[in-house]
Amino acid sequence: MKDLLEISCGLDVHKEKIVACILTGPLGKPTHSEIREFSTLIPDMIALRDWIVSRNCHHVAMESTGIYWMPIYEILEDAFSGDITLLVVNARHMKNVPGKKTDMRDSEWISTLLRAGLLNGSFIPEKRIREFRDLNRYRKSIIRDITSQKNRIEKFLQSSGFRLSSFISDIFGASGKNIILHLIEHGQIDRTALDSCLKTKTRNHIDEILMSVNGTLSEHQKKFLKILMNHYDSLKEHLNEIEKDLEQDIEPFILQVQQLNSIYGISTTASCAIIAEIGVDMKPFKTAEHICSWAGLCPGNNESAGKRKSTSVTKGNPYIKSMLCEIAWVIAGKRNTYLSAWYWRIKQKKGAKKAIVALARKLLVIIYTMLKQGTLFDESCFEARRKNCEQKQLSRYIRELEKHGYHVEAQG
C-alpha cells in the first residue's frame, strides 16, 4: 500500500475503552507507531483529544460502533474547529486479514488504511443538522408510542365488551373521547348522555352506538381505563412540546422546507424529516446515485458464475427510506400528475411494492437536484417527457394493429 499521509490516527472504539494508534513517518519510509488506551469517561476522552492535538494529527478514523463513536466525534470536532478529517467508517469496509485479533492490532490496521487513503467515511452531517435529527427521530418514536397506547385502550374496551370502534371510525376523536370520559366517570352511558357526547354526523348512528356501549364498567375497569387515558393525554402533551421546539429549530432551514413543500404530497413535517436526515448541503454526495445508494434505494448487485442472484434494495438509512415510501404512496393516489402516471406505468410491469420503491428513489433524485440547485419543483419540466412517453405508447399501439392487418391513418 502506498502511503499518502505522514501522520494518521486509528481508533478502535468499545463501550468502555478506546484503543488509539498514531502512525508517523515520512512517506515511503518505515513508520513509528504509538499506541495508547483510554476509557470512555469524559476526562479520558479529553486526554485522548489533547494527545492527538499534541502529535499534530489532523486525520482520524474510527469504526461506526453503535453509538459509542458519537461523543468522541463531537469532542474531536470541537477541538480542531473543523481543521480535521474525521472518518467514521463501516466496519465491514476495513476487515483485517485472518490472524491473532487484538484491539491494538485493530487500531493499528485502521491507522494503516487511513494513512494509505483506503478509507471512505460515512456521511455525518454538521452539528446543527444532527441536533435537528435527534428531535425529529424522537418525535417519530413518540408518535409510535401514542399509536401503541391507542391500541391498548381499544383492546381494553373490546375485552370489556364495548365495541365502540365498530361504529366510530376514530374513537379518539371528539365523539369517541367524550364517550370514554363519560364511561370513566359513571361506568355506563344512557341515550341522553350519549346524545350529548356525539358530534355532527355520528348522531345519525346513535342507536347502533348505544348498542355497542350497552354495558357497565366495574370500579377496577374504570380505574384502569382512567390510567390508560391519562398516559395517552400525557403523550399527546409531550408531542405538542416537541412540535413547538421543532417550529423554533426549523427557522434556519425554512427556505429548504419551502422548496420541498413545492412537491405535491410532501408536508412540512415530511420536509423536516427529510432535511434532518440528508441535511441541506449536497456536497458530501457526489451524484444523485450516491445519495440513493446511501439511503438504500438502489437495487442490489449480487452476481456469481454469470448468474445474478439478488436484486433487492440495499440496506441504508431506514428513516429517509420509510419517509420517502410514505410520500410515494400519497403521490400514487393523486391523478393527472407526471409522478403518479410514472408510478402506474411501473406498477403494471413490476407490481405495486417495487413501483413504490422506484418512485421513492425518483423523489430522492428530484430532492437532491432541487437542494443542490436551489430551485422549486416545476411540473412543467416533465411535459416534454410525458408527451414523448405518450407518443411511444401510441406508436406501439399502431404497430400492434398493423400486425393484425389493420391500416391506421392519422386524422388532422
VEXZADO-133790 format. One record per residue (C-alpha): residue number from 1; residue in one letter; y, z, x. Coordinates in steps of 0.2 Angstrom, whole numbers. Layout:
N
[NUM 'A' [Y Z X]]
...
//
This chain:
412
[1 'M' [0 0 0]]
[2 'K' [17 -5 7]]
[3 'D' [30 9 6]]
[4 'L' [46 7 -2]]
[5 'L' [54 24 -2]]
[6 'E' [57 36 13]]
[7 'I' [56 52 3]]
[8 'S' [46 54 -13]]
[9 'C' [40 69 -23]]
[10 'G' [25 71 -34]]
[11 'L' [22 85 -47]]
[12 'D' [5 90 -54]]
[13 'V' [11 100 -69]]
[14 'H' [0 113 -78]]
[15 'K' [3 126 -91]]
[16 'E' [6 140 -79]]
[17 'K' [9 132 -62]]
[18 'I' [17 116 -54]]
[19 'V' [10 109 -38]]
[20 'A' [23 99 -29]]
[21 'C' [21 87 -14]]
[22 'I' [36 79 -4]]
[23 'L' [31 64 7]]
[24 'T' [44 60 21]]
[25 'G' [44 47 35]]
[26 'P' [51 30 40]]
[27 'L' [44 15 31]]
[28 'G' [28 9 38]]
[29 'K' [25 24 48]]
[30 'P' [14 39 45]]
[31 'T' [21 51 33]]
[32 'H' [23 70 33]]
[33 'S' [18 79 18]]
[34 'E' [24 96 12]]
[35 'I' [15 104 -2]]
[36 'R' [21 120 -12]]
[37 'E' [15 129 -28]]
[38 'F' [27 136 -41]]
[39 'S' [24 145 -58]]
[40 'T' [31 138 -74]]
[41 'L' [43 153 -76]]
[42 'I' [62 148 -76]]
[43 'P' [66 156 -59]]
[44 'D' [52 147 -51]]
[45 'M' [57 130 -59]]
[46 'I' [74 133 -52]]
[47 'A' [67 137 -35]]
[48 'L' [57 120 -36]]
[49 'R' [73 111 -41]]
[50 'D' [83 119 -26]]
[51 'W' [68 114 -14]]
[52 'I' [69 96 -20]]
[53 'V' [88 96 -18]]
[54 'S' [87 104 0]]
[55 'R' [75 90 5]]
[56 'N' [87 77 -2]]
[57 'C' [74 69 -13]]
[58 'H' [80 58 -26]]
[59 'H' [64 51 -33]]
[60 'V' [52 62 -43]]
[61 'A' [36 58 -53]]
[62 'M' [26 69 -64]]
[63 'E' [12 67 -77]]
[64 'S' [16 67 -95]]
[65 'T' [5 83 -98]]
[66 'G' [8 89 -116]]
[67 'I' [25 97 -117]]
[68 'Y' [24 106 -101]]
[69 'W' [34 92 -92]]
[70 'M' [49 94 -103]]
[71 'P' [58 110 -96]]
[72 'I' [55 103 -78]]
[73 'Y' [63 87 -83]]
[74 'E' [78 95 -90]]
[75 'I' [81 106 -75]]
[76 'L' [79 92 -63]]
[77 'E' [90 81 -74]]
[78 'D' [104 93 -74]]
[79 'A' [103 97 -55]]
[80 'F' [107 79 -49]]
[81 'S' [119 74 -64]]
[82 'G' [110 58 -66]]
[83 'D' [109 54 -47]]
[84 'I' [90 54 -48]]
[85 'T' [75 44 -53]]
[86 'L' [64 54 -64]]
[87 'L' [47 46 -69]]
[88 'V' [36 54 -82]]
[89 'V' [20 44 -80]]
[90 'N' [5 41 -91]]
[91 'A' [-10 50 -83]]
[92 'R' [-21 35 -86]]
[93 'H' [-10 24 -76]]
[94 'M' [-12 34 -60]]
[95 'K' [-30 39 -59]]
[96 'N' [-36 43 -41]]
[97 'V' [-52 37 -33]]
[98 'P' [-68 47 -36]]
[99 'G' [-70 62 -24]]
[100 'K' [-65 80 -22]]
[101 'K' [-51 83 -35]]
[102 'T' [-39 97 -32]]
[103 'D' [-21 100 -38]]
[104 'M' [-14 97 -21]]
[105 'R' [-23 80 -19]]
[106 'D' [-17 75 -36]]
[107 'S' [2 79 -32]]
[108 'E' [0 70 -15]]
[109 'W' [-8 55 -24]]
[110 'I' [7 54 -37]]
[111 'S' [19 55 -22]]
[112 'T' [10 41 -13]]
[113 'L' [10 30 -28]]
[114 'L' [29 33 -31]]
[115 'R' [33 30 -13]]
[116 'A' [24 13 -14]]
[117 'G' [33 9 -30]]
[118 'L' [17 8 -41]]
[119 'L' [23 19 -55]]
[120 'N' [31 15 -71]]
[121 'G' [39 29 -80]]
[122 'S' [38 32 -99]]
[123 'F' [53 29 -110]]
[124 'I' [63 46 -110]]
[125 'P' [80 44 -120]]
[126 'E' [96 53 -115]]
[127 'K' [98 71 -119]]
[128 'R' [108 69 -135]]
[129 'I' [95 57 -142]]
[130 'R' [81 70 -138]]
[131 'E' [91 83 -147]]
[132 'F' [94 72 -162]]
[133 'R' [75 68 -161]]
[134 'D' [70 86 -162]]
[135 'L' [80 88 -178]]
[136 'N' [73 73 -186]]
[137 'R' [55 76 -182]]
[138 'Y' [57 94 -188]]
[139 'R' [64 88 -205]]
[140 'K' [49 77 -207]]
[141 'S' [37 92 -204]]
[142 'I' [47 102 -217]]
[143 'I' [45 88 -230]]
[144 'R' [27 88 -226]]
[145 'D' [26 107 -229]]
[146 'I' [36 105 -246]]
[147 'T' [23 92 -251]]
[148 'S' [9 104 -247]]
[149 'Q' [17 118 -256]]
[150 'K' [19 107 -272]]
[151 'N' [1 103 -271]]
[152 'R' [-4 122 -270]]
[153 'I' [7 125 -286]]
[154 'E' [0 111 -295]]
[155 'K' [-18 116 -290]]
[156 'F' [-15 134 -296]]
[157 'L' [-8 128 -313]]
[158 'Q' [-23 117 -315]]
[159 'S' [-35 131 -311]]
[160 'S' [-26 142 -323]]
[161 'G' [-29 129 -337]]
[162 'F' [-11 122 -338]]
[163 'R' [-12 103 -337]]
[164 'L' [7 101 -336]]
[165 'S' [6 86 -324]]
[166 'S' [-4 76 -337]]
[167 'F' [12 73 -347]]
[168 'I' [26 76 -335]]
[169 'S' [27 64 -320]]
[170 'D' [36 76 -309]]
[171 'I' [33 95 -313]]
[172 'F' [46 100 -300]]
[173 'G' [60 90 -310]]
[174 'A' [72 99 -322]]
[175 'S' [60 100 -336]]
[176 'G' [44 105 -326]]
[177 'K' [53 118 -316]]
[178 'N' [61 126 -332]]
[179 'I' [43 127 -339]]
[180 'I' [36 135 -324]]
[181 'L' [50 148 -323]]
[182 'H' [48 152 -341]]
[183 'L' [29 155 -338]]
[184 'I' [33 166 -323]]
[185 'E' [44 177 -334]]
[186 'H' [34 178 -350]]
[187 'G' [17 171 -346]]
[188 'Q' [16 159 -361]]
[189 'I' [28 147 -370]]
[190 'D' [31 143 -388]]
[191 'R' [38 127 -396]]
[192 'T' [56 134 -397]]
[193 'A' [56 139 -379]]
[194 'L' [48 123 -374]]
[195 'D' [61 113 -383]]
[196 'S' [75 122 -373]]
[197 'C' [66 119 -357]]
[198 'L' [63 100 -359]]
[199 'K' [77 87 -354]]
[200 'T' [81 70 -360]]
[201 'K' [66 58 -364]]
[202 'T' [52 72 -361]]
[203 'R' [56 79 -378]]
[204 'N' [48 64 -386]]
[205 'H' [31 71 -380]]
[206 'I' [34 89 -384]]
[207 'D' [18 90 -395]]
[208 'E' [7 84 -380]]
[209 'I' [16 95 -368]]
[210 'L' [14 110 -379]]
[211 'M' [-5 107 -379]]
[212 'S' [-6 106 -360]]
[213 'V' [3 123 -358]]
[214 'N' [-5 132 -373]]
[215 'G' [-12 147 -364]]
[216 'T' [-7 164 -356]]
[217 'L' [-5 169 -338]]
[218 'S' [-11 186 -333]]
[219 'E' [0 198 -323]]
[220 'H' [-9 193 -307]]
[221 'Q' [-6 175 -311]]
[222 'K' [12 177 -315]]
[223 'K' [15 187 -299]]
[224 'F' [5 174 -288]]
[225 'L' [15 159 -296]]
[226 'K' [31 168 -293]]
[227 'I' [26 170 -274]]
[228 'L' [22 151 -273]]
[229 'M' [38 146 -281]]
[230 'N' [49 157 -270]]
[231 'H' [41 149 -255]]
[232 'Y' [44 132 -262]]
[233 'D' [63 137 -265]]
[234 'S' [65 144 -248]]
[235 'L' [58 127 -240]]
[236 'K' [70 117 -251]]
[237 'E' [84 128 -245]]
[238 'H' [79 126 -227]]
[239 'L' [78 107 -229]]
[240 'N' [96 107 -235]]
[241 'E' [101 117 -220]]
[242 'I' [93 104 -208]]
[243 'E' [101 89 -218]]
[244 'K' [118 97 -216]]
[245 'D' [115 99 -197]]
[246 'L' [109 81 -197]]
[247 'E' [125 75 -205]]
[248 'Q' [135 83 -191]]
[249 'D' [124 76 -177]]
[250 'I' [124 58 -184]]
[251 'E' [143 56 -181]]
[252 'P' [141 49 -163]]
[253 'F' [128 36 -170]]
[254 'I' [137 31 -186]]
[255 'L' [140 13 -180]]
[256 'Q' [122 10 -176]]
[257 'V' [117 18 -193]]
[258 'Q' [128 6 -202]]
[259 'Q' [120 -8 -193]]
[260 'L' [103 -3 -198]]
[261 'N' [108 1 -216]]
[262 'S' [113 -18 -217]]
[263 'I' [94 -22 -218]]
[264 'Y' [89 -20 -236]]
[265 'G' [75 -7 -238]]
[266 'I' [82 5 -224]]
[267 'S' [92 20 -230]]
[268 'T' [102 32 -219]]
[269 'T' [88 44 -217]]
[270 'A' [77 30 -211]]
[271 'S' [91 24 -199]]
[272 'C' [92 41 -192]]
[273 'A' [73 42 -189]]
[274 'I' [73 25 -180]]
[275 'I' [88 30 -169]]
[276 'A' [80 46 -165]]
[277 'E' [65 38 -158]]
[278 'I' [72 22 -149]]
[279 'G' [90 28 -145]]
[280 'V' [105 16 -146]]
[281 'D' [104 9 -129]]
[282 'M' [91 -5 -127]]
[283 'K' [92 -7 -108]]
[284 'P' [76 3 -105]]
[285 'F' [66 -10 -115]]
[286 'K' [67 -27 -105]]
[287 'T' [62 -38 -120]]
[288 'A' [58 -36 -139]]
[289 'E' [39 -37 -134]]
[290 'H' [41 -22 -123]]
[291 'I' [48 -11 -137]]
[292 'C' [34 -17 -149]]
[293 'S' [21 -13 -136]]
[294 'W' [29 5 -134]]
[295 'A' [29 8 -152]]
[296 'G' [11 2 -154]]
[297 'L' [14 -13 -165]]
[298 'C' [6 -26 -153]]
[299 'P' [-12 -32 -155]]
[300 'G' [-24 -26 -143]]
[301 'N' [-32 -37 -129]]
[302 'N' [-50 -32 -125]]
[303 'E' [-60 -46 -118]]
[304 'S' [-76 -46 -108]]
[305 'A' [-88 -60 -103]]
[306 'G' [-77 -73 -113]]
[307 'K' [-79 -63 -129]]
[308 'R' [-64 -55 -137]]
[309 'K' [-69 -38 -144]]
[310 'S' [-55 -28 -152]]
[311 'T' [-38 -34 -158]]
[312 'S' [-32 -19 -167]]
[313 'V' [-14 -12 -163]]
[314 'T' [-12 -1 -148]]
[315 'K' [-8 17 -148]]
[316 'G' [11 20 -147]]
[317 'N' [24 31 -154]]
[318 'P' [17 37 -171]]
[319 'Y' [34 42 -178]]
[320 'I' [43 25 -177]]
[321 'K' [27 16 -182]]
[322 'S' [25 26 -198]]
[323 'M' [43 24 -202]]
[324 'L' [43 5 -200]]
[325 'C' [27 3 -210]]
[326 'E' [35 13 -224]]
[327 'I' [51 2 -224]]
[328 'A' [39 -13 -224]]
[329 'W' [31 -8 -240]]
[330 'V' [48 -6 -248]]
[331 'I' [54 -23 -242]]
[332 'A' [37 -31 -248]]
[333 'G' [41 -25 -266]]
[334 'K' [58 -35 -266]]
[335 'R' [60 -53 -272]]
[336 'N' [69 -68 -266]]
[337 'T' [72 -62 -248]]
[338 'Y' [66 -70 -232]]
[339 'L' [56 -55 -226]]
[340 'S' [47 -52 -242]]
[341 'A' [42 -70 -243]]
[342 'W' [36 -69 -225]]
[343 'Y' [26 -54 -229]]
[344 'W' [17 -63 -244]]
[345 'R' [14 -78 -234]]
[346 'I' [5 -67 -220]]
[347 'K' [-4 -57 -234]]
[348 'Q' [-13 -72 -241]]
[349 'K' [-20 -76 -223]]
[350 'K' [-23 -58 -216]]
[351 'G' [-23 -46 -230]]
[352 'A' [-10 -33 -236]]
[353 'K' [-13 -20 -222]]
[354 'K' [-12 -32 -207]]
[355 'A' [3 -40 -216]]
[356 'I' [12 -23 -217]]
[357 'V' [10 -20 -198]]
[358 'A' [16 -38 -194]]
[359 'L' [31 -35 -205]]
[360 'A' [34 -18 -196]]
[361 'R' [34 -27 -179]]
[362 'K' [46 -41 -186]]
[363 'L' [58 -27 -192]]
[364 'L' [57 -19 -174]]
[365 'V' [61 -35 -166]]
[366 'I' [76 -38 -178]]
[367 'I' [82 -20 -175]]
[368 'Y' [81 -22 -156]]
[369 'T' [91 -38 -157]]
[370 'M' [104 -30 -168]]
[371 'L' [106 -15 -157]]
[372 'K' [107 -25 -141]]
[373 'Q' [120 -37 -148]]
[374 'G' [129 -25 -159]]
[375 'T' [128 -36 -175]]
[376 'L' [124 -33 -193]]
[377 'F' [109 -40 -202]]
[378 'D' [113 -58 -209]]
[379 'E' [100 -65 -221]]
[380 'S' [108 -82 -220]]
[381 'C' [102 -84 -202]]
[382 'F' [85 -86 -209]]
[383 'E' [90 -100 -221]]
[384 'A' [85 -114 -209]]
[385 'R' [69 -107 -205]]
[386 'R' [65 -104 -224]]
[387 'K' [69 -122 -228]]
[388 'N' [58 -128 -213]]
[389 'C' [43 -117 -220]]
[390 'E' [46 -125 -237]]
[391 'Q' [46 -142 -230]]
[392 'K' [30 -139 -220]]
[393 'Q' [21 -132 -236]]
[394 'L' [27 -147 -246]]
[395 'S' [20 -159 -233]]
[396 'R' [4 -150 -233]]
[397 'Y' [3 -152 -252]]
[398 'I' [7 -171 -251]]
[399 'R' [-7 -173 -238]]
[400 'E' [-20 -164 -249]]
[401 'L' [-15 -175 -264]]
[402 'E' [-16 -191 -254]]
[403 'K' [-34 -186 -248]]
[404 'H' [-39 -186 -266]]
[405 'G' [-32 -204 -269]]
[406 'Y' [-15 -199 -277]]
[407 'H' [1 -208 -272]]
[408 'V' [16 -197 -271]]
[409 'E' [34 -203 -272]]
[410 'A' [49 -193 -269]]
[411 'Q' [62 -194 -283]]
[412 'G' [81 -194 -278]]
//
